[in-house]
Amino acid sequence: MSGPMCRTAQSDKTPPNVICTEPKVRVPSPSAVCVVVRFLRKRDYRQQLIWHAMVAPLAIVAGIPAGSSPAYDSNTYPLRACAAATSTMRVSIASLAAAALGLATRAAAIDPIVIKGSKFFNEKTGDQFFFKGVAYQPRTGVKDANPDPLADSVGCKRDVAVFKDLGINSIRVYEVDYNKNHDDCMQMLEDAGIYVMLDIPSPDYAINREDPEWNTQLMGNWQAKIDAFSKYPNVIAWIAGNEVANDKDTTPSAAFVKAAIRDMRAYLKSKDLSTPVGYADNDDMDIRMNLINYFDCDDEDSRAQFYAINTYRWCGDDATFKSSGYSDITKNMTDYSIPSLLTEYGCNKVRPRTFHEVASIFGSDMDGTLSGGLMYEYTEEDNDYGIVSVSYGSTKVSQTEDYSYFKKAMASADPSGVKMSSYKPSSKDSVCPSVGDNWEAKPGSLPPTPSNSTCECMMKSLSCVSKLKSVPTSSSDLKTFGQNVGSIFGTVCKDVDCGDVSTDAEEGQYGKYSFCDAIQRVSWVMNAWYIEQRGVDGSCDFDGFAETVKPSLSSDSTCSDQESTNKGSGSNSSDDGEESSGSGSKSSGASAIGMGSMSVGAIFALAAASLF
């Protein structure tokens, strides 16, 4: 028997390509293939593609239906197919190769997008890539506490058809639940040529602009989301922060977002992934240039890999490229060293929206500088920005008066890009903003990389710790806990140096345990007081909040080599549990409160009340 033999050629950006050559070895039996199948069924996404490709012809000859059957189970189906085929017949290697080639071709149906200089490119064709998309977060009819449009197969099938009609190539999704299954939706989007930009934070796992932190819980949650979506080839980019710093008083938060970008980039790299991580700002006139420069300066590994802008300047038919301020946006991004794009646009002060700005975004006004944009937003919600009305889990879709205008605008959007091979980046790195009236994040220093092992090691060195081993979940208990923690911090840190568990972005000082959880940090504070008081009776009580324990380590000297101003590096494998609901465009973070004039006690009270 003769026929083509296949091998896989994998890269870090694409699913495997199956390459076929004439066989030089004996054809394996179905039982031999099954051995490989049993091995591959626990492997990663790319290997699973091969797994299903190998099993497909076995199932066909064994008479076992594939995914169309209600009884189909991706975990047991391959083994059932193997067993049945082994007992009934031998499979032609030519059929196996054909099936593998077909599935692999389907898996590579969407081309990888890469960055060169300040532009996105299609890696296969070399054409410049422009985002022509919409913000996608249907909320009407959602009953789940963790809304996730990419887990709604009915809604995805409904909306992908609309995306095709609109002629878009990308969507931005703010809220997903990494515990849910997204295979159906992501495959439908991939088959339609739709790329997905995902926000990593969610409301319960986001950097709070008022009291910013980058801690073990956040990092573990963000890593889990990346793990859940990294197998999909149409995930085009990650957003690590959406309008977090939105005025001069909240600019300290930028340091924490930048630390998060550093650590997410490192985590992706550790998984051999090159999906870029970026930031989206709110186009605030006072701080926008500082933000633009800050996320493109200092250490290369901590920089954003693209910069996004949410803007609603262009309102009504009378607006122009110049009068709207779009010319200013374009000027600000000229000579920027990383790609920039609009991740929200579409002022709704005048309805219907006619989207005249699209001609500038995708025309000569802006296509030489920005990489397109995503219109806000797809569905009509309470804020009246939608072009369609839908309900979660329903097949029904109705168009708003904006729909035809946006479709017409997309049809005429024809940016003239450059070829990757002929493009020679000429931009230069940005200069970091200095601390001043409109900026409160010192350049050159970032919060350290969170580490669960460091925090656990530190706890083993303490003699006075919290009686509570986890943060309460009920609102009343949580409120009491926050008040207790705030009081302890405020009392102790007036007399004891709490720098190891504190942060000061303006001074660029970040404690080596500042990323630990609330229980661990308040335990450190109480232990510091206990040591200060030389262990006298009652010094480890704190109104019944604390207790003495026998430490298993004589000191914390071996716990971390991070200094208080360490920039941090590496990644963290923590994951503190379930995902929560996500952050919409306008609600990321909390309202601005300046901390510069607050007392130490008030700062820690605020932290305790808002952190958990």
Secondary structure, 3 states (H helix, E strand, C coil): CCCCEEEEECCCCCCCEEEEECCCCCCCCHHHHHHHHHHHCCCCHHHHHHHHHHHHHHHHHHCCCCCCCCCCCCCCHHHHHHHHHHHHCCCCHHHHHHHHHHHHHHHCCCCCEEEECCEEEECCCCEEECEEEEECCCCCCCCCCCCCHHHCHHHHHHHHHHHHHHCCCEEEECCCCCCCCCHHHHHHHHHCCCEEEEECCECCECCCCCCCCCCHHHHHHHHHHHHHHCCCCCEEEEEEEECCCCCHHHCCHHHHHHHHHHHHHHHHHHCCCCCCEEEEECCCCCCHHHHHHHCCCCCHHHCCCCEEEECCCCCCCCCCCCCCCHHHHHHHHCCCCCCEEEEECCCCCCCCCCCCHHHHHCCCCCCCCCCEEEECCCECCCCCCCCEEECCCCCCEEECCCHHHHHHHHHHCCCCCCECCCCCCCCCCCCCCCCECCECCCCCCCCCCCCHHHHHHHHHCCCEEECCCCCCCCHHHHHHHHHHHHHHHHHHCCCCCCHHHCEECCCCEECCCCCCCHHHHHHHHHHHHHHHCCCCCCCCCCCCCEEECCCCCCCCCCCCCCCCCCCCCCCCCCCCCCCCCCCCCCCCCCCCCCCCCCCHHHHHHHHHHHCC
